[in-house]
Amino acid sequence: METVFEEMDEENTGGVSSSKEEIVLGQRLHISFPFSIIFSTVLYCGEVAFGLYMFEIYRKANDTFWMSFTISFIIVGVILDQIILMFFNKDLRRNKAALLFWHILLLGPIVRCLHTIRNYHKWLKNLKQEKEETQVSITKRNTMLEREIAFSIRDNFMQQKAFKYMSVIQAFLGSVPQLILQIYISLTIREWPLNRALLMTCSLLSVTYGAIRCNILAIQISNDDTTIKLPPIEFFCVVMWRFLEVISRVVTLAFFIASLKLNSLPFLLIIYFVSLLAPWLEFWKSGAHLPSNKENNSNMVGTVLMLFLITLLYAAINFSCWSAVKLQLSDDKIIDGRQRWGHRILHYSFQFLENVIMILVFRFFGGKTSLNCCDSLIAVQLIISYLLAIGFMLLFYQYLYPWQSGKVLPGRTENQPEAPYYSRKLKRIKISS
């Protein structure tokens, strides 16, 4: 008998060239239920739904200013989500009209989430069917089943990767401004209604989740893209670190803006542009050249535009919390995989100083006009929360960081497919008798 694996075109392999992947027969694997995709989709739906509800409330109350900013942050977030999902799944190249239609309706994440769940159950069905094959026909049937399993794994991998980046961009370009705005509104009118609290909760969860994603990416890169596992205590430490850091930072920013109104804008712009221009200043001082991208034949303008967009996101992340990585614009890898204590200490030192300055401004210029409670107590709590976040960070990197490569993060990292056996390189395989 002769079993032949024919090369598959890009349309059938999810936009991946057939010469870059291979299916290894006789291996078995386990892929987990896509909880991370479902969680990202739930956050997306919750934030959009509660945001639209608050928009309607502001519209009925004729609060044009708050209504405009609320809907603007929603629109920016959902449009960026659609673009990221289409970009990583290469929908425009593959001319998938149905998916493009759902993305135009801003329902792309929901449709892709349902599609991933369907593929997961299809994968389970194929495995079950393969086990039930008779010994007589197993050789012939295994070929088709292995191909279907490989397609399910590849699609799962693509969706995991796309949703991972969607979560980060949604968190820091959509959820952070929305969260600061809603806290500012609550401070201004001194009311905390349930509907606004739900929107703030979804935004806070989104930002915290995006920050944890940054940590997962940094751990992967520093361990040569190997799969990392954190036991529950390490994972809990990361969650507490990121939650305290995010909540203390955004509340401080909201108090600072509520205290000075438009006069706070120059200080905030300085903070943002320092993070934005720092990688470019370091690149200019090093005298290096822009990284080349010969594989995609990209020109200089395209390369500069791509790097500028990356630094925009990098600065947005550092504005809210530590990005967990360091950009190297002169390197083809863009992200420095080394763990730099100097870079980490420098970031937290400057951000702590920024927080103290903003809290002092709130304490002496706007605290009493914003809150009915003791503003000094609020200021001390914010500083203590940020110091606790730094403490959890130091604890994690000093004692709990997974230097060993045999650990896997709860929910696992998604920089590579869950199928270590099927997702090697797909090429034409001929087995002749």
N, C-alpha and C positions, 0 to 999 in steps of 0.2 A: 504494500500500500504506500501511497505517497500523499502526504499532508502538506498543503501549501497555504501560507499566509500571504495573501496579496497585499500590496501597498495600498494604503487608504488615502484618499485625497483629503485636503484641508477641510472641506465642507463636512465630511463625516467624522473627522477627528477633532473637532472643536477648534479649528484654526491652527493646529499644531502640525507641522510637517511630519509626514510618516517616517522620514528617515531619522527622526530625533527620539522616537520612543520604541520600545520593544515589549512584547508580551512574553513572559517566561512561563512555559507550561508546567503543569504539575505542582505549582505553588498555591498556597491558600493564604488568605489574609482576612483581617477583620477591620471594617470601617465602621465608625460609630455613628449613631444618629446625629444629624446636623443641628445640635442644640445651639451652637454659636450663631448659625444663620437665622434660626428662629428667634433667638434673643435679639439680634440686630434688627430683624424685621419688626418685632413687637415694639422696640424702642422707636423705630422710625414711625410706625403707625400711631403710637401713643403721643409722641411729640407733635406730629402733624395734626392729629385730631384735637388735642387739647389746645394747641396753638390757634386752630381755626375757631374753636369755641370762644377763646379769649378775644380773638379778633371781632367776632360777632358781638360780644358784650361791649367792647370798646366802641364799636360802631353805633350801637343803640344808645350808648351814653354820650355820643358825640365827642369822644376823646380821640380826636384826629391824630394827634402826635403819637400817642401810644399805639393806636391802631395801625398806623403806617409802619412803624418800626417792627411791630409784632409780625405783620404779614410779610414784610421784607425779609426778615431772618428766616421765616418758614420757606419762602420761595427760594432764597439762596441755598438753603440746606437741601431741599428736595431736588433742585436742578443739578446740584453737584453730585448728589447720590446717583441720579440717572446717568450722568456723564461717566462717572467712575465705573459703574456696572457695565455700560456699553463698551467702554474702552478696554477693560480687562477681558471681556468676553468676545471682543472683536466683532461686534454685531454689524458694524457698517461694512466691513470687508466681506462678511458672509451673507449680506443682504437678507437679513431676517426681518421681514416686514411685520410679522405678527408681534415679535418682541419690541420692535421700534414703536409700534402702535401703543403697546402698554406703557412704554416709557414716556411717550408723549402725554398720556393720561396720568403720569406720575405714579403709576401702579407697578412699575418695573420690579422693585424689591419684593413685593408680595407675590407676583407671578413667578419670579425666579425661586423664591423660597418654596412655593408649592411644587415647582418643577424638581427641585432638589429632593424634597421628601418623596415624590413619586419615583425618582431614580433610585433612591435608597431602597424602597420597597421592591422595585424591580430587580435590584441587585440581590436582595434576599430571596426573591422568587427564583432567580436564575441559579443561585447556589443550591436551593432546595431541589430544583429540577435536575441539576447535575448529579446530585446524590441519588436520585431515583432512577437514573439511567441504567439500562441493562448492560451487561458486560459485552453483548454483541455489538451494540451501536454506540458504545461510549466514545470510541475514537473519532467518529464523524461528528457526533453531537457536541463533544467537548470543544471542537474548533470554533463553532458558532457561539457557544456559551462563553468561552474565554474572550472572544471579541466583544460580546455584549457587556461582559463584566468589566473589561478594560475601558469601554466607552463610559460606563457608569462611574468608574473610578476617576477617569480624566475629568468628566463633567463635575463631579464632586469637588475635585481639587481646584478647578477653575472658579467655581462658585465660592469656595472657602476663601480663596485668595482675593477675589473681587469684594466680597463682603467685609473682609478684614480691612482693606483700604477704605471702603465706604464708611466703616465705623469711625476710623480716625479722622477723616475729612469732615464727616457730619458732626463729630464731637467738637472740633476746634474751630470750624468755620461757620457752623450753624448753631450748635447748642450753647457754646460759651457766650456769644453775644445775647442769645435769647435769655439765658439764665441771669446774666448781669442786668438786662433790661427789666425782667420781672421782679427781681429783688429791689431794683431802684424804684419801680412803681409802688411796690409794697411799702417801702420806706417813705415815699412821698405822701401817699394817702393814708398811711398807718393802718392798713387793712390787709388781712391774710386770708382771703376767701379760699374755699376748697378747690375750686376749679383752677385758680392760679397756682395753688400749692401742688396740684397734680402735674401741671405743666413744668413747674420748677423741679419736681422730683424726676420726671422723665429726662429733663435736660441734664440734671446732675448725674443720673445714672449713665447717660450717654457719654458725658465728659470723663467720668471715672473709668468707664469701659474702654474708651479710646486711649486713655493714659496707660492702662494695663496692657493694651495692645502694643503700645510703644515699647514697654518693657519686654514683652515676648519677642518682638522683632530684634531688640538689642541683644537679648540673651542668645538668640539663634545666630546672629552674625558673629558674636564674640566666640561662639563655639563651633565655627566653621559650618554653619547651617545644619548641624546635627539636631536630632529631636531631643528636647530637654524635658525633664519631669521634675516638678516641684511637689513635694509632699504637702499636705494640708497646712502645716504650720508656716511654711515658706509662702504659700499662696495667700494665706491670711495676712501675713506681714506685708506683702505687696499691696493687697486691697486696702488695708488700713493706711499705709503710707500714701497711696494715691488719693484716697477719699479725703483724708485730712488736708493734704496739700491743695487739692482742688477747691474744697469748700472754703478753706481759710482765704485762699487767693481771690476767688470770685466775690466773696462777701466783702473783703477789703476793697476791691475795685468798686463794687457797688456803693459802699459807704463813701468812698473818696469822690465818686461822681456826684452822689447826692449832696455832698458838702459844698463842692465848688461849681457844680453845674458845668457850663461850657468852659470855664476857666481851667478845668481839669484836662482838657483835650491836649494842650501842648506837652504836659508831662507824660501822658499815655502814649502820644506819638513818639516821643523820644525813646521810651522803653521799647516800643515795637521796632523802631528803625534801628536801634542798636543791635537787636537780635537779627534783623534782616540784613544789615550791612556787614556784620562781623565776619561771616564766611567769605564774602567778597573782598574785604580788607585783608584777610589772611591770605587769600589767593593772590592778591596783587603784591603783597610783601614778599611772598615766596618766589615770585618771578616765574611761576609755572605756566603751562599752557592748558587750554581747555581740553577736557577729556575727549578723545576721538571715539566715534561710533561708526566704524567702517562697515559693520554688518548691516546697518540700516541705511547707510549712505546719507546720513543726515548732514545738512549744511551747517555753517557756523551760526546763522541766525536761528535755526531750529534748536541747536544745542544750547545757545544762550537763553532762548525762551523757556526751554524745558528746565534749565537750572534755576532760572528766576522764579518759575512757578514752585519748584521744590523749596527754594529758600523762603518764599511767601508762606508756605505751609509750615516750614521749620520755625519761622519767627512766630507764627500764630500759636504753635504748640508751646514754645518757650515763654510766650506771653502769659500763659495760664499755668504751666507746670514745666517740669524738666522733660525734655524730649527723649532722654535716655541714650541718645546717640550724638555724634558730632559729624558735621558735614565736612567733606574734603572735596572741594570743587575741582581740584586739579587731578583727582584720581578717577579712574574709570568706574570704580565701585561706588563713588559718591559718598558713601557712609563709612566712617572709620570704625573698624571692628574691634579696636583695642579699648580696654576699660581704662579710662583716664580719670584718676582721682582729682587731678588738677582742674580739669574741665568741670567736673561735678561740683567741687568746692567753690569754684569761681561763680558758677551759676547760682547756687543756693546762697552764697554770701551777698551777691548783688540783689537777688530777689527778696531776701530777708530785709535788707536795707530799704528797698522800695516799699515793702509792706509796712515797715515801721514808720516811714515818712508819711505814707497815706493814712495810717491809723492815727498818727499825731495830728494830721490835718483834720481828720474826722472828729477827733477828741476836742480840739480847740476851736474849730470853725463851723462844724455842722452837726455834731453829735446830738445836741439838745433839740435841734429843730427836726431831727429825723426820727427819734425814738422817744417813747414814754418811760423807758427804763434807764437804769444807770449806764451812761455811755462809757464811763471808765471801766466798768466790769466787762462790757462788750469788747473794748479795745484789748484788755488783758487776755480775754478768752481767745481772741483771734491770734494774738502772738503766741500763746501757749499751744494752740492747735497747730500752727506752722512749725513750732519747735518739736512737737510730738511727731509730725510728719518727717522731719529731718532725722529724728531719732529712729523711727522705723526704717528709714532709708539706710542709715548707717548700720543698723542691726542686720538688715538683709545682705548688704554687700560685704560686711565684715565676717559674718558667721553662717549665713544661710544661702549664699550665692551658689548655684549649681555648677561648679567647675568640672565635675565629672560629666561625661557626655551620655551617660546611660539613663538620664532622668527625663521624664515626660511631664509637661505642664498639664494640670487638670484642664480638660478640654483640648489639649494638645496644641502645638504650634502648627500653623497651616502654611508655612512657606514652601513646603514640599508635599506631594500627595500622601494620602494616608496609606497607599498601597506600595510598600517598598519592593514588592516582588513584581507586580504588574507594570509599574510605571518606570521601567528602565528604558531602553530605547526600542521603539517599534520599527522593525525592519523586516524585510522579506525573509522568511525562514522556510527552508525546504528540508523535509525529512524523508529521505528516500529509503526504501527497503533494501 
